[in-house]
Amino acid sequence: MPWIHVRMGLVSRIVDRANKANGELERVRKQMSQSKMMFHGNLKLVREERDKMKGMLKEALHGNMVLSRENEDLRQKLSIAEKQVKILTRDVERLSTENRKRKSELYQSKEKEKEKLAKEREKWEKQQKPCRKPFDSLTNYFAQKSRTDEGQEDSEHFYMHIIKELDRRMVHKSLFTPLEAFCIYHSLEWTRQMYSELKRWYKTLGMLDPFPSLEQVKKVEDSVGSKELFTVEEKRVVGAKGEKLVTVVQLNNVVEYVTTRVQQLYDSEKLEFPDGCKGKLWLAVMGDKGSEEVKLCLAIGNVARPNSCHHLIPLGYYTDDENSATLLEHLGNVVEQVNQLTSVTIETRSGPLTIKIQQFLGGDMKFMYEMLGHQGGSSTLSCMKCYAPGRGVCMHAYVPRSPVERRSIDSYASDSLKKGLARKNVKEGSMVVFPQISTDNLIPSTLHILMGLCQKFAFDELKQMANEQDKAGVPKYSEKEKKKHEAAIAKLEEEVEVVSSDLKAMECIDGALENFLACRIDASQIDTDQECLAKMCLFRDRSMENSSSHGFQKDVCSGCKKLIHGVCGGIWIQQQWDQYHSPDYVFLCFHCQGLTGPRIQHQSKQTLTFLEKEKLEIEEKLKVATEEYDHVSSLWKGKGNTRKRLDNIWKTLGAVPSPHKQTFTGNHTIRLLKEAAIEKYCDIFPPSSKLSHIKEFLKNMGKFALLCVPRDLTDDEIVELDECIVIALRYCN
């Protein structure tokens, strides 16, 4: 029996599996049916799309045939039009020839007629002209004046033509020749715009213009200037302020000129190759804007004095804005030549010598920022060499040789392509104008740095020490200090005006009170809006007409409730009027105060005496303050004895401050940084720790000026430069 049970179990399992297989078969059949329906649907869509494309293709072919026919028609019309243009051109040439011929005939006949009329007029004038003595033979003043008046004409240009004719005959010189105007033009460093503006003023004022036209000056320039070296052009440029005339001058061949200059230095034995230069020629690209011109030049560093102007090579200049876009627009040819300048070949005693060139970037800070595409010194990451934050960093917090993330020419290019803060203060879409110059070769303007540091931490301090020696406790000059003194004087002057006005009004009030008590009131013409109910209305007397300080303001007395003038209630001076307008003030008339006529007059006399005394005191304060400010102001202007001595010594050393800002230029600053010069102008002060600090600071700035040049420094020079910077910072702090 057990095998029967086993068999039954096997049968039941076989049945279950068969049922499952049937279910799976049914599911597969359904999927096949659905797939077949989807296939037929997709097939229908494909056929519809194919039919649609066939229709569009037929329409396109038809349109192409139509356009071909239209194109053929247009070609035929164009051929006909060209034939007509040729016919018209021949007609125009024929008519032009006939026109020129007729003009020539008319001109010749007109000239003959003019000559004939001129001869007849000259003959007639000789017949009409009376016989008179020559003007130079006249000795009588009235005869000379009469003869002069006879030549008077009703024309504003008559005498101007006489003056020009006298100049032409060389009797009286009043006009400049083009060569003389050219010399004046360049001696005074005028621009084209300044010259044109001067001539415009002559014309506006109706005066004789002694200067020739600008075109004549340009002709002299063309004859004097070298066209082979430089190209000069003028062009109209539309800028932010409208259209303007821009003059552009650029060197034609940079390589040839640099080679010639280096050859001259070599021949004169002035070309130097010190230790560490590795036989390279140092060239610094410099730029600056002065007045209206942007100048671009090269500075040679392989000389004894690389900062000298005698070793500058002018590349070009233009009279437009100072930015990279305008520089590339006007001097793009020169910039391209500089970027391709890698070496020069000169002739030596042993044969040709090729010298490799190492370029540096210098000039003022704005120029350097523009050439790199940097946003400038006022930006957050203001350093052009690294990503360290520059704004808000104090001088005493600066640590030399501190590790920072450095910028590079490649980083400038990649940062310019970024957006927002990721650009790290690089202008969006900018480009480096001189990509051959690495960031290690960026040399800020030494003169500008020295001018700022020495002026602030040395020369201004010496001026203040000179002023303190002439007057102890004199404040250091600043606009804030100047405005403070002026505000104090203005306040005292205002107080004097207020007290004077009160005193004048009080005299009128006192006169009116005397008239009331003496019963001799003279009726005034003052018209008040409402009647004053005070027993003694002062405005009823004529003497109050001269009182300009007090108005007719009325108020209700807190005691008797009568409407009376404030002046008639004892409000006489400005201080009382200020109290009257306060909310806590209680207004009482004289009657409610219990004051009679004599007591009111006594109070008036006391107020008069008080005002006279106060006016004298304020005037005395004003006099003292004015004298004090005049003295301090004279010291600030350099009129003290010690300051005069200091200025005279500076002047003997060849350094004169500018009249406006009272600061020294770069070259004058260099003259004052020599050790002998420092000792000379510091000897006028008594010895002190401050003076010794200033002297050491100036001496280190002098060393800094000699070391900070556009060339590679030796290891010893780098150490010396670092020491100068550290010592200078210590004395600044």
C-alpha positions in Angstrom: 0.0 0.0 0.0 2.7 2.5 0.6 3.7 2.5 -3.1 0.1 3.5 -3.9 0.5 6.6 -1.8 3.8 7.4 -3.5 2.2 7.0 -6.9 -0.7 9.3 -6.0 1.7 12.0 -4.9 3.7 11.7 -8.1 0.5 12.1 -10.1 -0.6 15.1 -8.2 2.7 16.8 -8.7 2.6 16.1 -12.5 -0.8 17.6 -12.7 0.3 20.7 -10.9 3.2 21.2 -13.2 1.0 20.7 -16.2 -1.4 23.3 -15.0 1.5 25.8 -14.5 2.8 25.0 -18.0 -0.6 25.7 -19.4 -0.8 29.1 -17.6 2.6 30.0 -18.8 1.6 29.1 -22.4 -1.5 31.2 -22.1 0.6 34.2 -20.9 3.1 33.8 -23.8 0.2 33.7 -26.3 -1.2 37.0 -24.9 2.2 38.7 -25.1 2.6 37.5 -28.7 -0.9 38.9 -29.6 0.0 42.3 -28.0 3.4 42.4 -29.8 1.7 41.6 -33.1 -0.8 44.5 -32.6 2.0 46.9 -31.8 4.0 45.8 -34.8 1.0 46.4 -37.1 0.4 49.8 -35.5 4.1 50.9 -36.0 4.0 49.6 -39.5 1.1 51.8 -40.3 2.8 54.9 -38.8 5.9 54.3 -40.8 3.9 54.0 -44.0 2.1 57.3 -43.3 5.4 59.1 -42.5 6.9 57.7 -45.8 3.9 59.0 -47.8 4.2 62.4 -46.1 7.9 62.7 -46.9 7.2 61.7 -50.6 4.7 64.6 -50.8 7.1 67.1 -49.3 9.9 65.9 -51.7 7.6 66.4 -54.7 6.7 70.0 -53.5 10.4 70.8 -53.0 11.3 69.6 -56.5 8.5 71.6 -58.0 9.7 74.8 -56.0 13.3 74.2 -57.2 12.2 74.1 -60.8 10.3 77.4 -60.3 13.3 79.1 -58.7 15.6 77.9 -61.5 13.3 79.5 -64.1 13.2 82.8 -62.1 17.0 82.7 -61.7 17.4 82.4 -65.5 15.0 85.4 -66.1 17.1 87.5 -63.6 20.3 86.6 -65.4 18.9 87.8 -68.7 17.7 91.1 -67.1 21.1 91.6 -65.4 22.9 91.1 -68.8 20.6 93.8 -70.3 21.2 96.2 -67.4 25.0 95.8 -67.7 24.8 96.7 -71.4 22.8 99.8 -70.5 25.4 100.8 -67.8 28.2 100.6 -70.4 26.3 102.8 -72.8 25.6 105.3 -70.0 29.2 105.3 -68.8 30.5 106.2 -72.3 27.9 109.0 -72.4 29.1 110.3 -69.0 32.7 110.3 -70.1 31.9 112.1 -73.3 29.9 114.8 -71.4 32.6 115.2 -68.8 35.3 115.8 -71.5 33.1 118.4 -73.1 32.4 120.0 -69.7 36.1 120.3 -68.8 36.8 121.8 -72.2 34.1 124.5 -71.8 35.2 125.3 -68.3 38.8 125.8 -69.5 37.6 128.1 -72.2 35.4 130.1 -69.8 38.3 130.4 -67.3 40.7 131.7 -69.9 38.2 134.3 -71.1 37.5 135.3 -67.6 41.2 135.8 -66.8 41.7 137.9 -69.9 38.7 140.1 -68.9 40.2 140.5 -65.3 43.5 141.5 -66.7 41.9 144.1 -69.0 39.8 145.5 -66.1 42.8 145.7 -63.8 44.8 147.6 -66.3 42.0 150.1 -66.9 41.5 150.5 -63.1 45.2 151.1 -62.5 45.2 153.7 -65.3 42.1 155.4 -63.8 43.6 155.5 -60.3 46.8 157.1 -61.5 44.7 159.8 -63.1 42.6 160.4 -60.0 45.4 160.1 -57.4 46.4 163.6 -56.1 50.1 164.5 -55.6 50.9 164.5 -51.9 53.9 164.3 -49.7 55.0 160.9 -48.5 53.7 160.0 -45.0 57.3 159.5 -43.6 58.1 163.2 -44.5 55.2 164.5 -42.4 56.4 166.0 -39.1 53.2 167.6 -37.9 51.1 165.3 -35.6 47.7 166.6 -37.0 48.9 166.1 -40.5 49.9 162.5 -39.7 46.5 161.9 -38.0 44.6 163.4 -40.9 46.4 161.2 -43.4 45.7 158.1 -41.2 42.0 159.0 -40.9 41.8 159.2 -44.7 42.6 155.5 -44.9 39.8 154.5 -42.5 37.3 152.1 -43.9 34.0 150.8 -42.5 35.3 147.2 -42.3 36.3 145.2 -39.2 39.0 143.5 -41.3 40.6 146.6 -42.8 43.3 147.3 -40.2 43.9 143.5 -39.8 44.8 143.4 -43.5 47.1 146.4 -43.0 48.9 144.6 -40.2 49.3 141.5 -42.2 50.6 143.5 -45.2 53.1 145.2 -42.9 54.3 141.8 -41.7 54.6 140.6 -45.3 56.7 143.6 -46.3 58.8 143.0 -43.1 58.1 146.5 -41.8 56.4 145.4 -38.6 56.5 141.7 -37.5 53.2 140.5 -36.0 52.8 136.9 -37.4 54.7 133.7 -36.6 56.2 131.7 -39.5 55.3 128.0 -39.6 58.8 127.1 -38.3 58.5 129.6 -35.4 55.0 128.2 -34.5 56.4 124.7 -34.7 59.2 125.6 -32.2 56.7 127.3 -29.8 54.3 124.3 -30.2 56.9 121.8 -29.1 58.6 124.0 -26.5 55.3 124.5 -24.6 54.4 120.8 -25.1 51.0 121.7 -26.7 48.7 119.1 -28.2 46.7 119.4 -31.4 43.6 120.1 -29.3 45.3 122.9 -27.3 46.6 124.5 -30.5 43.2 124.4 -32.1 41.6 125.8 -28.9 44.0 128.8 -28.8 43.2 129.6 -32.5 39.5 129.3 -31.7 39.8 131.9 -28.9 41.5 134.3 -31.2 38.7 134.0 -33.6 36.0 134.3 -30.9 37.5 137.4 -29.5 38.0 139.0 -33.0 41.7 139.3 -32.5 44.5 139.0 -35.1 45.7 135.3 -34.9 49.5 135.4 -35.1 49.8 131.6 -35.5 49.6 129.8 -38.8 47.2 126.9 -39.4 47.7 123.5 -37.9 48.2 122.0 -41.3 51.3 124.3 -41.9 52.7 123.1 -38.5 52.2 119.5 -39.6 54.1 120.2 -42.8 57.1 121.4 -40.8 56.8 118.3 -38.6 56.8 116.1 -41.7 60.0 117.8 -42.9 61.7 117.6 -39.5 60.5 114.2 -38.2 61.8 110.9 -39.6 59.2 109.1 -41.6 61.4 106.1 -41.8 61.5 105.6 -38.0 57.9 106.6 -37.0 54.5 106.6 -38.5 52.1 109.4 -37.5 48.4 109.3 -38.3 45.2 111.0 -37.1 41.9 109.3 -37.0 38.4 109.9 -35.7 37.3 107.7 -32.9 33.9 107.4 -31.3 34.2 107.1 -27.5 32.1 107.5 -24.4 32.1 111.3 -24.7 31.4 111.3 -28.4 33.6 111.6 -31.5 37.2 112.9 -31.0 40.4 113.2 -33.0 43.1 110.8 -32.0 46.8 111.2 -32.9 48.8 107.9 -33.1 52.6 107.7 -33.4 54.3 104.3 -33.5 57.8 102.9 -34.2 57.9 101.2 -37.6 60.6 98.5 -37.0 61.1 97.7 -33.3 63.8 95.0 -33.9 65.9 97.2 -36.1 65.8 100.2 -33.7 66.5 98.1 -30.6 69.5 96.5 -32.4 70.8 99.9 -33.4 70.5 101.2 -29.8 72.2 98.1 -28.3 75.0 98.4 -30.9 75.5 102.1 -29.9 75.8 101.1 -26.2 78.2 98.3 -27.1 80.4 100.6 -29.2 80.5 103.3 -26.4 81.3 100.5 -23.9 78.2 101.3 -21.8 76.5 97.9 -22.3 77.0 95.8 -19.1 76.5 92.1 -18.4 76.8 91.7 -14.6 77.0 88.5 -12.7 73.7 86.7 -12.8 72.4 88.0 -16.1 73.5 84.9 -18.0 74.4 87.0 -21.1 70.8 88.2 -21.5 69.6 91.7 -22.6 67.1 93.1 -20.1 64.2 95.1 -21.7 61.3 96.5 -19.6 58.1 97.4 -21.3 57.0 100.7 -19.7 53.8 102.7 -20.1 52.2 105.8 -18.5 49.6 108.5 -19.3 50.5 112.1 -18.9 48.2 115.0 -19.9 46.3 113.5 -22.8 49.0 111.1 -24.2 49.5 107.5 -23.4 53.2 106.6 -23.9 54.7 103.2 -24.5 58.5 102.5 -24.4 61.2 100.0 -23.7 63.9 100.5 -21.0 67.3 98.9 -21.3 68.5 97.4 -18.0 72.1 96.4 -19.0 73.5 99.9 -18.1 74.9 101.6 -15.1 71.7 103.7 -14.5 68.7 101.7 -15.8 66.2 104.2 -14.4 67.7 107.0 -16.6 65.5 108.5 -19.3 68.5 108.3 -21.7 68.0 104.5 -21.9 64.4 104.6 -23.0 63.3 103.5 -26.5 60.0 105.2 -27.5 57.6 102.7 -29.1 54.6 104.9 -29.6 52.0 107.1 -28.1 48.3 108.0 -28.7 45.8 110.6 -27.4 43.1 108.3 -26.1 42.1 106.4 -23.0 44.6 104.3 -21.1 43.4 100.6 -21.3 44.4 97.4 -23.1 41.7 97.7 -25.7 42.7 101.1 -27.0 46.4 100.2 -26.7 45.9 97.2 -29.0 43.7 99.3 -31.3 46.2 102.1 -31.8 49.5 100.4 -31.2 48.7 96.8 -32.1 51.6 96.6 -34.7 54.1 97.7 -32.1 52.8 95.3 -29.4 53.0 92.4 -31.9 56.6 93.2 -32.7 57.5 93.4 -29.0 55.9 90.0 -28.3 58.0 88.5 -31.1 61.2 90.2 -29.9 63.3 87.3 -28.5 66.9 88.3 -29.4 69.1 90.8 -31.2 72.3 90.4 -33.1 75.1 93.0 -32.9 78.6 93.3 -34.4 81.5 92.7 -32.0 85.2 92.7 -32.4 85.1 88.9 -32.6 82.2 88.8 -35.1 78.4 88.7 -34.9 76.9 88.1 -31.4 73.3 87.1 -30.8 71.9 88.2 -27.4 68.8 86.7 -25.9 66.2 89.1 -24.5 64.5 88.8 -21.2 61.4 91.1 -20.9 60.0 92.8 -17.9 56.8 94.8 -17.3 57.0 98.2 -15.6 55.3 101.6 -15.6 52.7 102.9 -13.3 50.4 100.5 -11.5 47.3 101.3 -13.6 49.2 100.5 -16.8 50.4 97.2 -15.4 47.0 96.2 -14.2 45.5 97.0 -17.6 48.2 95.0 -19.4 47.4 91.9 -17.3 43.6 92.3 -17.3 43.5 92.9 -13.5 40.7 94.9 -12.0 43.1 97.2 -10.1 44.5 98.2 -6.7 41.1 98.9 -5.2 39.9 95.2 -5.7 39.9 92.6 -3.0 42.8 90.5 -4.4 44.7 93.6 -5.4 48.2 92.0 -5.8 49.1 91.3 -9.4 51.5 88.5 -8.5 49.5 86.4 -6.0 46.0 85.7 -4.6 46.7 87.2 -1.1 44.1 89.8 -0.1 45.5 93.3 -0.3 42.8 95.5 1.0 42.6 96.0 4.8 46.2 94.8 5.3 48.2 97.2 7.5 51.9 97.9 6.7 53.0 96.6 10.1 51.3 93.3 9.5 53.3 92.6 6.3 55.6 89.7 6.6 58.2 89.5 3.8 58.7 86.1 2.0 55.4 84.7 3.5 54.0 81.7 1.5 51.2 82.6 -0.8 49.4 81.2 -3.9 51.0 82.8 -6.9 49.4 84.0 -10.1 50.8 83.2 -13.5 50.1 84.2 -17.1 48.2 81.0 -17.6 46.1 81.6 -14.5 45.2 85.1 -15.8 44.0 83.6 -19.0 42.0 80.9 -17.2 40.5 83.2 -14.6 39.3 85.6 -17.3 37.0 82.9 -18.6 35.3 82.3 -15.3 32.2 84.0 -13.8 31.7 86.2 -10.7 34.0 85.7 -7.7 35.8 82.8 -9.3 37.6 85.2 -11.6 39.6 86.5 -8.6 39.5 90.1 -9.6 40.5 89.4 -13.3 38.4 91.2 -15.8 36.0 88.9 -17.6 37.1 88.1 -21.2 40.4 90.0 -20.8 43.7 89.0 -22.2 47.4 89.5 -21.3 48.8 92.0 -23.7 52.5 90.9 -23.3 52.2 87.1 -22.7 56.0 86.6 -22.9 56.5 88.4 -19.6 56.1 86.1 -16.6 54.6 87.3 -13.3 58.1 87.0 -11.8 59.2 89.9 -14.1 56.5 92.4 -13.0 58.4 95.4 -11.7 56.2 98.2 -10.1 57.2 101.8 -10.7 60.0 102.5 -8.3 59.7 106.3 -8.6 56.0 106.2 -7.7 56.5 104.0 -4.7 59.4 106.2 -3.5 57.4 109.3 -4.0 54.5 108.1 -1.9 56.5 106.5 0.9 59.1 109.3 1.2 56.5 112.0 1.1 54.3 110.5 3.7 56.8 109.0 6.2 59.7 111.5 5.7 59.2 114.8 3.9 55.8 115.6 5.4 57.2 114.6 8.9 60.2 116.9 8.4 57.8 119.7 7.4 55.9 119.1 10.6 59.0 119.1 12.7 60.1 122.4 11.1 56.6 123.9 11.9 56.8 122.6 15.5 60.3 124.2 15.9 58.8 127.5 14.9 55.7 127.1 17.0 55.2 124.4 19.6 52.0 122.3 19.4 51.1 123.3 15.9 48.8 120.6 14.4 49.8 118.6 11.4 48.2 119.9 8.2 45.2 118.0 6.9 41.9 119.0 5.3 40.1 117.9 8.4 42.3 120.1 10.6 41.9 123.1 8.2 38.1 122.7 8.2 38.1 122.4 12.0 39.8 125.8 12.3 37.6 127.4 9.7 34.4 126.1 11.3 35.5 127.5 14.7 36.1 131.0 13.1 32.8 130.8 11.2 31.0 129.9 14.5 32.5 132.9 16.3 31.6 135.2 13.3 28.1 134.0 13.4 27.9 134.7 17.2 29.2 138.2 16.6 26.5 138.7 14.0 23.8 137.4 16.3 24.9 139.6 19.2 25.3 142.7 17.0 21.7 142.1 15.7 20.5 141.8 19.3 22.4 144.9 20.3 20.9 146.9 17.5 17.4 145.7 18.3 17.9 146.4 22.0 18.9 150.0 21.3 15.6 150.4 19.5 13.7 148.8 22.4 15.5 151.0 24.9 14.7 154.2 22.8 11.0 153.2 22.6 10.8 152.6 26.4 12.4 156.1 27.0 9.8 157.6 24.7 6.9 155.9 26.6 8.2 157.0 30.0 8.7 160.6 28.7 5.3 160.6 27.1 6.7 161.5 23.7 5.7 158.6 21.5 6.1 159.2 17.8 3.4 157.1 16.0 5.0 154.5 13.8 4.0 153.3 10.4 4.3 149.6 11.4 1.2 147.6 10.4 0.5 144.7 12.7 -2.2 142.1 12.0 -4.0 142.4 15.3 -3.9 145.0 18.1 -1.4 144.3 20.9 -3.2 144.6 24.3 0.0 145.4 26.3 -0.1 148.7 28.2 3.2 149.6 26.5 3.2 148.3 23.0 6.7 149.1 21.8 5.7 148.9 18.1 3.5 152.0 18.5 6.8 154.1 18.6 8.6 155.0 15.3 12.0 154.0 16.7 11.0 150.3 16.5 11.0 150.6 12.6 14.8 150.2 12.7 14.6 147.0 14.6 15.2 144.2 12.1 15.9 141.5 14.7 12.5 141.0 16.2 9.2 140.2 14.4 5.6 140.8 15.3 5.0 137.4 16.8 2.2 137.5 19.4 1.2 135.1 22.1 -1.3 134.9 24.9 -0.1 135.8 28.4 -0.4 132.9 30.7 -1.6 135.2 33.5 -4.0 137.8 32.1 -4.8 135.9 28.9 -4.2 139.0 26.7 -2.7 138.8 23.2 0.5 140.8 23.2 3.8 140.9 21.2 6.7 138.8 22.5 8.9 141.9 22.5 6.3 143.8 24.6 6.5 140.9 27.1 10.3 141.1 27.6 11.6 138.6 25.0 14.4 140.8 23.6 17.5 138.8 22.7 18.1 135.6 20.7 18.7 133.5 23.8 15.3 134.4 25.2 13.7 133.7 21.8 15.2 130.2 21.8 13.7 129.6 25.3 10.4 131.0 24.1 10.1 128.3 21.4 10.7 125.5 23.9 7.4 123.7 25.1 8.1 124.3 28.8 8.3 128.1 28.5 5.7 130.1 30.4 5.0 133.5 28.8 4.0 136.4 31.2 3.6 140.0 30.3 5.3 142.8 32.3 2.0 143.5 34.2 1.7 139.9 35.4 5.4 140.0 36.4 4.7 143.0 38.5 7.1 145.3 36.6 6.5 149.0 36.1 8.0 151.4 33.6 11.2 152.4 35.5 12.0 148.8 36.4 11.4 147.7 32.8 13.8 150.4 31.6 16.4 149.4 34.2 16.1 145.8 32.9 16.6 147.2 29.3 19.8 149.1 30.4 21.2 145.9 32.0 20.5 143.9 28.8 22.2 146.6 26.7 25.3 146.5 29.0 25.3 142.7 28.9 25.1 142.6 25.1 27.9 145.2 24.7 30.2 143.2 27.0 29.4 139.9 25.3 30.1 141.4 21.9 33.5 142.6 23.0 34.3 139.2 24.5 33.3 137.3 21.3 35.1 139.8 19.1 38.3 139.3 21.2 37.9 135.5 20.9 37.4 135.9 17.1 40.5 138.0 16.9 42.6 135.5 18.8 41.2 132.6 16.8 41.8 134.4 13.5 45.4 135.3 14.4 46.0 131.8 15.6 44.7 130.3 12.3 46.6 132.9 10.2 49.8 131.9 12.0 49.1 128.2 11.7 48.1 128.6 8.1 51.3 130.5 7.3 53.3 127.7 8.9 51.4 125.2 6.8 52.3 127.2 3.7 56.0 127.1 4.6 56.4 130.7 5.8 58.1 129.7 9.1 61.8 130.4 9.6 62.8 126.8 10.0 60.6 125.7 7.1 62.1 128.4 4.9 65.6 127.1 5.7 64.4 123.5 4.9 62.9 124.6 1.6 66.0 126.6 0.6 68.2 123.5 1.2 65.9 121.3 -0.8 66.0 124.0 -3.6 69.8 124.0 -3.6 69.7 120.2 -3.9 67.6 120.6 -7.1 64.3 119.5 -5.5 61.3 121.9 -5.7 57.8 120.8 -4.6 54.9 121.2 -6.9 52.9 124.4 -6.2 49.5 122.7 -5.9 50.1 119.5 -3.8 53.4 120.5 -2.3 54.9 117.1 -3.2 58.1 116.1 -5.0 58.4 114.5 -8.4 60.2 111.2 -8.9 63.5 112.7 -10.1 63.5 115.3 -7.3 62.8 112.5 -4.7 65.9 110.6 -6.0 68.0 113.7 -5.5 66.9 113.9 -1.9 67.7 110.2 -1.2 71.5 110.6 -1.5 73.2 110.2 1.9 75.1 113.6 1.6 71.8 115.3 0.8 70.0 113.6 3.7 72.6 114.7 6.2 72.5 118.3 4.8 68.8 119.0 5.2 68.4 117.0 8.5 71.2 119.0 10.2 68.9 121.9 10.8 66.9 119.9 13.4 68.1 119.1 16.9 69.0 115.4 17.4 66.1 113.2 18.4 65.0 109.5 18.0 62.3 110.6 15.4 64.9 112.4 13.3 67.3 109.4 13.4 64.4 107.1 12.3 63.6 109.4 9.4 67.3 109.5 8.3 67.7 105.7 8.4 64.4 105.3 6.5 65.5 107.7 3.8 68.9 106.0 3.4 67.2 102.6 3.0 64.8 104.1 0.4 67.8 105.4 -1.5 69.3 101.8 -1.5 65.9 100.5 -2.5 65.8 102.9 -5.5 69.1 101.6 -6.8 68.1 97.9 -6.4 64.5 97.9 -7.6 65.3 98.0 -11.3 63.9 96.0 -14.3 66.6 93.3 -14.4 67.6 90.1 -12.5 69.2 90.6 -9.2 72.1 88.6 -7.7 71.6 86.7 -4.5 73.5 89.3 -2.6 71.4 92.1 -4.1 68.2 90.2 -3.2 69.4 89.9 0.5 70.3 93.6 0.6 66.9 94.5 -0.9 65.1 92.4 1.7 67.0 94.1 4.5 66.1 97.5 3.1 62.4 96.7 3.0 62.5 95.2 6.6 64.4 98.2 8.0 62.1 100.7 6.2 59.0 98.9 7.5 60.4 99.0 11.0 61.1 102.7 10.9 57.6 103.4 9.3 56.0 101.6 12.2 
